[in-house]
Amino acid sequence: GDSVTQMEGPVTLSEEAFLTINCTYTATGYPSLFWYVQYPGEGLQLLLKATKADDKGSNKGFEATYRKETTSFHLEKGSVQVSDSAVYFCALSTHSNSGYALNFGKGTSLLVTP
Amino acid sequence: DVKVTQSSRYLVKRTGEKVFLECVQDMDHENMFWYRQDPGLGLRLIYFSYDVKMKEKGDIPEGYSVSREKKERFSLILESASTNQTSMYLCASSPTRDRGRVAQYFGPGTRLTVL
């Protein structure tokens, strides 16, 4: 079945460091791909999305490119801030007999230190 | 902005109690979802609904039921709470158009503890 694998954390970086969080997927068809962020004590917020191959999603300095050839959707940011400390989830839209739902990775915790 | 609200941020219940978790969205979305979030397991889909009075089982429906009597409200019911249902519960909604390509919008979550 469809699935998402993302790198395990926690990831600890110094402020202004470069961030990469790896995400690969297995899917039939052409899923849409999403990154969500969860700040401490809060629900998930959509960070960015891409709906077809070679699309680049971007928001708040974060970027991810939908790579069909490598089945990947890695999240990157050139210079992280302390306020980026959160848990990041990669997800894909998946279709079953019951319809569409999101299939999430297990999340990657990021801690940015001053 | 889409707003999804959940009735409680924290809830403590006893084993065997009937528990209701309420979710309301204000953007006239057709689709609503209930997930639970556990450390090391990520988010798992419990139930979802594409319309009023409709419901579909997700990946882990056992021990749960749902109710959708009005478009804006989706309730998760634990008929007889057990300690293994201690978890963070997240509600989400999304518009109908092109369900496979639109994002879901999440509420703040309810942290349920069953003693």
Interface residues (C-beta under 8 A of the other chain):
Chain A: P31 S32 F34 Y36 E42 G43 L44 Q45 L46 K49 T51 F89 S93 H95 S98 G99 Y100 A101 L102 F104 G105 K106 G107
Chain B: V4 F33 G40 L41 G42 L43 L45 F48 Y50 E56 K57 G58 L90 A92 R99 G100 R101 A103 Q104 Y105 F106 G107 P108 G109
